[in-house]
Amino acid sequence: MTTSPSKLPLKRKFFALLIAALFPGLGHIYLGLVQKGIQFIVLLLLDVSALLYFTSKGIQINLPLLIILALIVPIIYFYNIYDVLQSTDWINNHIRALVPFKKSSPAFAKLRGIYFGILLIVEGALICLFWLRPYWLRNIVSFWAGYATAGVCLLIGFALLVFQLIRIYRALHRPAQGETGGAIHARKN
């Protein structure tokens, strides 16, 4: 490891990338971002458990939900790798500049203490439910999964439509670059 003027060792980007690629979450733990690393591990386990649960025998499920669950795995994986690379640069820059840094990022800043523990308990309970396959959950999934998937797709589509309409509205009502904010200046010829 190379050392900075503060004698603190810099984190190795290649090593963080390698262990994050082999097992998502471990790169963050190497960087000292333990909560974020645990979150990536649990999210991946939760998604894989849900995918295995919904593809098991005896559950009639629609294909779009399985496709969405299957696509979430590479999204989590590649975002994990991207975030490890960005976090390594951020931590090394703070070490070089002798700036103290907090180990939590804005996305996970609210997951401290009791809230992080509660979140892990809820995720663990969901994983247990997926592996135990209780009868009542199978019935709910069999009868309502299609409607729930359609509802989620409709909500996402509606949110994207509203977002685009807001962008168009702002673009149309933006003042031109040459305007002075409404003041009228008379030119003398």
C-alpha positions as CSV (number, residue, x, y, z in Angstrom):
1,M,0.0,0.0,0.0
2,T,1.2,3.5,-0.7
3,T,1.1,6.1,2.0
4,S,0.0,9.6,1.9
5,P,1.6,12.6,3.7
6,S,-0.6,11.8,6.7
7,K,0.9,8.3,7.0
8,L,-2.5,6.7,6.5
9,P,-2.5,3.9,4.0
10,L,-4.4,4.5,0.8
11,K,-7.0,1.9,-0.2
12,R,-6.1,-0.1,-3.2
13,K,-8.6,0.3,-6.0
14,F,-7.8,-2.9,-7.8
15,F,-8.1,-5.0,-4.6
16,A,-11.4,-3.4,-3.7
17,L,-12.7,-4.0,-7.2
18,L,-11.5,-7.6,-7.2
19,I,-13.2,-8.6,-4.0
20,A,-16.3,-6.6,-4.9
21,A,-16.5,-8.5,-8.2
22,L,-16.0,-11.9,-6.5
23,F,-18.6,-11.2,-3.7
24,P,-20.7,-8.1,-3.8
25,G,-20.4,-6.1,-0.5
26,L,-16.9,-7.2,0.5
27,G,-15.3,-4.3,-1.4
28,H,-17.3,-1.9,0.8
29,I,-16.3,-3.7,3.9
30,Y,-12.7,-3.5,2.8
31,L,-13.1,0.2,2.4
32,G,-14.6,0.5,5.9
33,L,-18.1,1.1,4.7
34,V,-19.5,-1.9,6.6
35,Q,-23.2,-0.9,6.7
36,K,-23.2,-0.3,2.9
37,G,-21.4,-3.6,2.3
38,I,-23.9,-5.5,4.5
39,Q,-26.8,-3.8,2.6
40,F,-25.4,-5.0,-0.7
41,I,-25.0,-8.6,0.6
42,V,-28.5,-8.7,2.1
43,L,-30.1,-7.1,-1.0
44,L,-28.5,-9.7,-3.3
45,L,-29.5,-12.5,-1.0
46,L,-33.1,-11.2,-0.7
47,D,-33.4,-10.9,-4.5
48,V,-32.0,-14.4,-5.2
49,S,-34.3,-15.8,-2.4
50,A,-37.3,-14.1,-4.0
51,L,-36.3,-15.4,-7.4
52,L,-35.9,-19.0,-6.2
53,Y,-39.2,-18.7,-4.3
54,F,-41.2,-17.5,-7.2
55,T,-39.7,-20.1,-9.6
56,S,-40.4,-23.1,-7.3
57,K,-42.9,-25.7,-8.1
58,G,-46.5,-25.2,-7.1
59,I,-46.6,-21.5,-7.5
60,Q,-48.2,-20.1,-10.6
61,I,-46.5,-16.8,-11.3
62,N,-46.4,-14.5,-14.3
63,L,-43.3,-14.1,-16.3
64,P,-42.8,-10.3,-16.0
65,L,-42.2,-10.6,-12.2
66,L,-39.5,-13.3,-12.8
67,I,-37.8,-11.1,-15.5
68,I,-37.8,-8.1,-13.2
69,L,-36.3,-10.1,-10.3
70,A,-33.7,-11.7,-12.6
71,L,-32.7,-8.3,-13.9
72,I,-32.3,-6.8,-10.4
73,V,-29.3,-9.2,-9.8
74,P,-27.0,-7.7,-12.4
75,I,-28.1,-4.2,-11.5
76,I,-27.1,-4.8,-7.9
77,Y,-23.9,-6.5,-8.9
78,F,-22.7,-3.8,-11.3
79,Y,-23.9,-0.9,-9.1
80,N,-21.9,-2.5,-6.3
81,I,-18.7,-2.5,-8.5
82,Y,-19.3,1.1,-9.7
83,D,-19.9,2.3,-6.1
84,V,-16.7,0.5,-4.9
85,L,-14.7,2.3,-7.5
86,Q,-16.2,5.7,-6.7
87,S,-15.9,5.2,-2.9
88,T,-12.3,4.2,-3.2
89,D,-11.5,7.4,-5.0
90,W,-13.5,9.4,-2.5
91,I,-11.8,7.8,0.5
92,N,-8.3,8.1,-1.0
93,N,-8.9,11.8,-1.9
94,H,-9.9,12.5,1.7
95,I,-6.9,10.7,3.0
96,R,-4.6,12.6,0.7
97,A,-6.2,15.9,1.7
98,L,-6.1,15.1,5.4
99,V,-9.8,15.7,5.5
100,P,-11.7,13.7,8.1
101,F,-14.6,11.8,6.4
102,K,-17.7,10.0,7.5
103,K,-17.9,6.5,6.4
104,S,-21.5,6.7,5.4
105,S,-22.7,8.0,2.1
106,P,-25.9,10.1,1.6
107,A,-27.9,7.2,0.3
108,F,-27.3,5.2,3.5
109,A,-26.9,8.1,5.9
110,K,-30.3,7.5,7.5
111,L,-29.5,3.8,8.1
112,R,-27.7,4.2,11.4
113,G,-28.2,2.4,14.7
114,I,-31.6,1.1,15.4
115,Y,-33.0,1.7,11.9
116,F,-30.2,-0.3,10.3
117,G,-30.9,-3.2,12.7
118,I,-34.7,-3.0,12.0
119,L,-34.0,-3.0,8.3
120,L,-31.8,-6.1,8.6
121,I,-34.5,-7.9,10.7
122,V,-37.2,-7.2,8.1
123,E,-34.9,-8.4,5.3
124,G,-34.0,-11.5,7.2
125,A,-37.7,-12.2,7.9
126,L,-38.5,-11.9,4.2
127,I,-35.7,-14.3,3.3
128,C,-37.1,-16.8,5.9
129,L,-40.6,-16.4,4.5
130,F,-39.3,-17.1,1.0
131,W,-37.5,-20.3,2.2
132,L,-40.3,-21.6,4.4
133,R,-42.9,-21.1,1.7
134,P,-46.0,-20.8,4.0
135,Y,-49.3,-21.7,2.4
136,W,-50.9,-18.3,2.9
137,L,-48.0,-16.6,1.1
138,R,-48.3,-19.0,-1.8
139,N,-52.0,-18.2,-2.2
140,I,-51.4,-14.4,-2.1
141,V,-48.6,-14.8,-4.7
142,S,-50.7,-17.1,-6.9
143,F,-53.8,-14.8,-6.9
144,W,-52.4,-11.3,-6.7
145,A,-48.9,-11.3,-8.2
146,G,-50.1,-10.4,-11.7
147,Y,-52.1,-7.5,-10.4
148,A,-49.2,-6.3,-8.2
149,T,-46.7,-6.5,-11.1
150,A,-49.1,-4.6,-13.4
151,G,-49.7,-2.0,-10.7
152,V,-45.9,-1.5,-10.1
153,C,-45.4,-1.1,-13.9
154,L,-48.2,1.4,-14.1
155,L,-46.8,3.4,-11.2
156,I,-43.3,3.5,-12.7
157,G,-44.7,4.6,-16.1
158,F,-46.9,7.3,-14.5
159,A,-43.9,8.6,-12.5
160,L,-41.7,8.7,-15.6
161,L,-44.5,10.5,-17.5
162,V,-44.9,13.2,-14.7
163,F,-41.1,13.6,-14.6
164,Q,-40.9,14.2,-18.4
165,L,-43.8,16.6,-18.3
166,I,-42.1,18.6,-15.5
167,R,-38.9,18.7,-17.6
168,I,-40.8,19.9,-20.7
169,Y,-42.7,22.6,-18.7
170,R,-39.4,23.9,-17.2
171,A,-37.8,24.0,-20.6
172,L,-40.6,25.9,-22.1
173,H,-40.9,28.5,-19.3
174,R,-37.2,29.1,-18.8
175,P,-36.2,32.7,-19.5
176,A,-34.0,33.3,-22.6
177,Q,-30.4,34.0,-21.9
178,G,-30.5,37.6,-23.1
179,E,-33.4,38.6,-20.8
180,T,-32.7,40.7,-17.7
181,G,-35.4,39.3,-15.5
182,G,-38.2,41.5,-16.6
183,A,-36.6,44.9,-16.5
184,I,-37.3,46.9,-19.7
185,H,-34.3,48.9,-21.0
186,A,-35.0,51.5,-23.6
187,R,-32.3,51.8,-26.3
188,K,-31.4,55.1,-27.7
189,N,-30.7,55.1,-31.4
